[in-house]
Amino acid sequence: MPRTKNPEARQRIIDQLLSKGTRIPKRDDFIRMINNRLPADTQPIGPDSFSKDIAKMNEELADRDVKINWTPSKGYHYTRPGFSCYKNEVNEDDKDLMLMATSVLGMFQGTALQEKFFRVVHKVLANSVTAGPVPGSPKSNFVQMVTGSPEKGNRFIPVLLQAIHEKRCLLMTYGANGKPVRKKHICPYVLRQYNGRWYMVAYDFNCERDEKTNVFALQSIQDLDVSNKKFHDDPTFSPEDYFRYSIGVWHLNNVEPVKVVLEFSRHIDLVQANPLHHSQKATLNRDGSLLTVEIEVYHSPELEMLIQGYGSAVKVVSPKELSDSIRDNADKILKMYGSRGKG
């Protein structure tokens, strides 16, 4: 099928390049940049078509006190900085940003949000002459997130987000992994992702403890329905502070965090570049062979898993309870595999 001429598409691309201040010193460079941005079914242009497009645009701009000019110092440019013929339309920067967003939205994999967003982006870009690839196609997957397989609980994310936004209570059917299934009236406050799984912080009217704001795994939610309860704002809850001492999503009520001191003999650059926790304070010894790290966190299973992930590269200096727990687990691993030399 022969490719069509599309002067309107060319002129929009010319406007996009000029309006964002791209320096274009030579005519051949300008033509190449235009052709690279043209839709696949549009015929490339040469010098004659390019000159006609510039002349046509300058003719239309005559009554707007601006024109496309060329000078040795500036190259091709609008004589009025920041000018655009199509200010309210989707440009190349907008398109790239939206395509990036479709990839980032992969964290909502398995939810209706992802599909709805793809449809909206597709409609917006479809109305742009320089729409380019359709969101969701391989060409748009230039931002890749490790989210794992979508869990069944992810389908509740749109409902929970709306309830958080509208401050609305929900009736939750909750329970999994052999635990009793219970009905709970909840007020959702925050959604948090950790290790590819989603969790919710919510006030639980049915909790028997004094601290009724707790963490729930979305994968354990069986169903959500309307609640007749009035939304309750927990005065003790702060989204900024709730996970202040947590590794991941582990939160302990009425438990003080501990100051953990670790010594790294390997992976020093990695630990410096990627702190274990936002409270991390690190000190490198004089010859650079040992990194001492201090963090203030809850003593939790997630903390122990994090430390054990570094194997023999890290030693727990304090507290003693944490050091003993790591050492006991190491002894169990040795016993499980047996001493060296045995089959």
Secondary structure, 3 states (H helix, E strand, C coil): CCCECCHHHHHHHHHHHHHCCCCECCHHHHHHHHHHHCCCCECCCCHHHHHHHHHHHHHHCHHHCCCEEEECCCEEEECCCCCCCCCCCCCHHHHHHHHHHHHHHHHHCCCHHHHHHHHHHHHHHHCCCCCCCCCCCHHHCCCCCCCCCCCHHHHHHHHHHHHHHHCCCEEEEECCCCCCCEEEEEEEEEEEEECCEEEEEEEECCCCCCCCEEEEEHHHEEEEEECCCCCCCCCCCCCCCCCCCCCCCCCCCCCCCEEEEEEECCCHHHHHHCCCCCCCEEEECCCCCCEEEEEEECCCHHHHHHHHCCHHHEEEEECHHHHHHHHHHHHHHHHHHCCCCCC
